Amino acid sequence: MRRESGEVKVGNVSVGGDNSIRVQSMTNTPTYDAQATAKQIMELADAGSELVRFTVMDNSNAEAVPKIKAILEKEKCDVPLIGDFHFNGHLLLTRYPEMAQILDKYRINPGNVGFGDKHDANFKAIIEKALDNKKPVRIGVNFGSIDQRVYMKLMDDNAKLKREEQKDSEEIVANAMVISAIESARLAREYGMPENKIILSAKVSRMKPMVAAYEEIAAKTTYPLHLGLTEAGLGTKGVVSSTAALSVLLNKGIGDTIRVSLTPAPGASRTEEVRVAQQILQANGIRRFTPTVTSCPGCGRTTSTLFQEIAVEITEYLQKKAPEWKKQGYQGQEEMVVAVMGCVVNGPGESKEANLGLSLPGAGEDPVSPVFVDGKEAAKLRGPNRINEFKAMIDEYVKTKYA
């Protein structure tokens, strides 16, 4: 059962409440390069990112925001834009009123808005700008830049306890993040920010304190929660870490929007983190984005690489076609399951369970590939053109089934 939360409107997208768990991402282009940043925002939106964040760290970044917005409007891209502020957000939002009005949400890190007496004054200044422009805020706590006042007090209090009563470092981290997030939300409310304009997050790079922090915030508040690891990492490590951490919380009903913070390989597309976030939601049965391909891992019976090549090609084909089918009005096509199997052991059985299944011959088997549609054998394909014939059958199935 999903945790109850309030609803926050971010541009044309609603977060929390009864709305779907949203997928979001962040650009890694220099924000001052308006063309490059707008291009990446559109790529992320096309891949399925429902909100896009970018850093606004100095004057050149702030000055670029109207240019970015103009490019997006010309290309009819209306994805909500989130400004990520650290250290000097109170100054930039005051100095650049057009930028402040264009952004759909401000992200504030309470650990980076100032220190000592300036902390609360700077935080208040950002909240006041959000109120002036009728914008929501995400109060995003990160362990790497946690409010040191909170953290040091907890460390001091912990040191005074008997050894057997002392908490370990991860427990203190989680407690500090929870206190910082909730106290910052309380201050924002005190300064006039409505409850339906606040989203909270508490990100750590390690799974255990991250899960603990979100569980506590979820129990103590009804604010919508943005989930994610601060830095998930590169490649398989990043995918596995994000999947493990987010799945735990999502299956407890916690979370209203997610981001997978992958380190991209050199030259790789930023959209990979969007696809991973979608697959996490899809694998947990929470949302569906694209048809699913079921394919076997291969063994000694599948001596040919043909089934692997076809599995890759069909997966890429469905990822490409799914947005087109959606635009054409084929509702429900994202629920479709397509099987590509490599031998007679599990091939026919798995193919019958899918909406469409291609059962390829294994080593020593008759070189024929039966195709099953809704559990019944519909064709037998042979020869090098079978993959195109199978694609044509998928197209026809979508047009017939999901019209």
C-alpha angles and dihedrals in degrees: 000000000000119000114252114248138165123259122250122191113221108184106301094340126085119213125198129003112072094334124118117269102267127228117220138172142182133236122241097197121108101270091218087066095079096182095051093043094048090048092053092045089056091048091052092046092049089051090055107270104150094194128024127203129197134180121260102190106148146005095283091054093049092048090053096056096082089048091050091049092049092054091048092049091050089053091044093242109149101173111145114259123220123197115216110213130189131167098344106036092117090058097044095047089052095043096047110041093169090057091047091053096046096053116088096208139007121224112211125189106203090202091061105042095090142301135256115349092354094061099079094036093054092044090051091050091056092047090050091053090050089052093047090053096037092238129149121233135216111215099207118190117195124187091222090062103025122159100272093205090064096040096049093048091053091047091051093047091048092052090057092059125092112270093250090052097048119112122231121248094262092055090051091049091052092047093049092051093049093049092046094049096045094042091049090050089050090052092048090053090047089054090053104268110146118234090242091062098059130088122177134208135176111191128186130167092232122072102223100057091037093056092043092052094050093046091055095045090047090053095047103041143033096215115127110260128222110208131207148112113260094233113004094181138226130323120321093001092056094046094048095045093049094045093049096047099040094043092056092055097039091053089053088055093252121136139056101192132015141198128190106212101205124173102233120225113246108286094006121134119262088222091080090084090055092053091048091051090050092049091051090055092043095048090051091052093243102116137359122221109159137010114277123241116211112199133165122243093234131240140190090299091061099063093157121077088215096103090050092051092047092047090053093046094047091047091052090044093054092046089053097044100042095076090046092050090048092053089048090056101252098151118199097019088121087068092061119117120206121190126206109184130181109213146010096267098078100354102094094039095051091041091054091052092054127075087244126008134185114200109197123200119258129210112317094003127127106278094240127112116210116206120211122202117193090341098311128101107251105169146356115227127200137177136020096310095061094102092057090046090051091050089052089052090051091051092050092047092053093048092049101038103038103032 
